[in-house]
Every structure is written in structure tokens, then in C-alpha cells.
């Protein structure tokens, strides 16, 4: 499929329309990033600490693994339900960059991260995308999945080393999500809506 200038312009027009919807509404609540990071770190350290302090087949180890996994599953489930309900009731919560190509989304992210300046006709799309990112709506699902994999890893199941690797790797998207939220907030502080 050949990407033509009219197709690109149409995608940016859709993004601009969505940006106007987002900018017309108040900014979403902003969770405190240090508090979120500390709570998540404490939860993961508590799970791992309980696993290391307990015997491999002890009840305490299984209980902590079940609690950690359950909390993670509940976080992911609640976040999915909240997202579906919110987007059906509030069209301004639909991602601004939904219709853009991956390359165009990357360009928006580069502006938010402060690497380049936004063209004058794209500023509203970038600001609206930064507002959505600054709300931190991607953090609960990422944190929940980290807790799920950590809980399974500390349970000592047959393939626990595999789950430990997955949990360790899953920490990267959590850190990236926290960083993206912080950078979006910094962008909005420099260029208020």
C-alpha cells in the first residue's frame, strides 16, 4: 500500500479532531509518580523477600505468591474494565495518535521527549497526546502484569526461572511507562495547554 499525501493529511486531520476533544476537557488526575514507584517497588521486594525467607514448599511462600498474583490480576482486570467503560462514555479518552502510523506516533513522542520541536500545525496533537500520557493511564496494567509474573516466579512452580526472567524483563515496560509519564508532564510544564 502506498502512503500518499492525502492519506497522511487525513490521518493528521483525525488526530487534530481528537486533540481538540482532549484539549476541551480538563486534564486527567495525575497520580504521584514517586508514590507509585515506591509502592510497586515495595510490593515486588516484599514478594521476593518472602520467597527468599521461606522454604521452597512453605505455606508462607505460596500465600505471598497467591496474594501478589491476585493483586496483579485484579489491577489488570480493573484497568481493562475502566478503559473500556471510559472510552465508550468519553470519546476524549480515545488516544490522540490512534489513527497515525507508527512513524508519525514516534515523531509525536520525540517532540514530547524534548528531542525535536513540533511543527506549528501539529502542536495541538502533541499537547493532547502529552496530556493523555501525563495522566499515567498505562501504569496500572504494566504494574499489574509485573506483579503477576513476580508472584508466579516466587511461588516456586516448575518453570519458575522462566517466570523470573519474564518478570525481570517486564520491569522494563514499567520503567518506560513511568519515564514517559514524567517526560509528558515535563513537556506540559514547558508548554502549558
C-alpha positions, 0 to 999 in steps of 0.5 A, a space after each residue: 500500500 502506498 502512503 500518499 499525501 492525502 492519506 497522511 493529511 487525513 490521518 493528521 486531520 483525525 488526530 487534530 479532531 481528537 486533540 481538540 476533544 482532549 484539549 476541551 476537557 480538563 486534564 486527567 488526575 495525575 497520580 504521584 509518580 514517586 508514590 507509585 514507584 515506591 509502592 510497586 517497588 515495595 510490593 515486588 521486594 516484599 514478594 521476593 523477600 518472602 520467597 527468599 525467607 521461606 522454604 521452597 514448599 512453605 505455606 508462607 511462600 505460596 500465600 505471598 505468591 497467591 496474594 501478589 498474583 491476585 493483586 496483579 490480576 485484579 489491577 489488570 482486570 480493573 484497568 481493562 474494565 475502566 478503559 473500556 467503560 471510559 472510552 465508550 462514555 468519553 470519546 476524549 479518552 480515545 488516544 490522540 495518535 490512534 489513527 497515525 502510523 507508527 512513524 508519525 506516533 514516534 515523531 509525536 513522542 520525540 517532540 514530547 521527549 524534548 528531542 525535536 520541536 513540533 511543527 506549528 500545525 501539529 502542536 495541538 496533537 502533541 499537547 493532547 497526546 502529552 496530556 493523555 500520557 501525563 495522566 499515567 493511564 498505562 501504569 496500572 496494567 504494566 504494574 499489574 502484569 509485573 506483579 503477576 509474573 513476580 508472584 508466579 516466579 516466587 511461588 516456586 512452580 516448575 518453570 519458575 526461572 522462566 517466570 523470573 526472567 519474564 518478570 525481570 524483563 517486564 520491569 522494563 515496560 514499567 520503567 518506560 511507562 513511568 519515564 514517559 509519564 514524567 517526560 509528558 508532564 515535563 513537556 506540559 510544564 514547558 508548554 502549558 495547554 
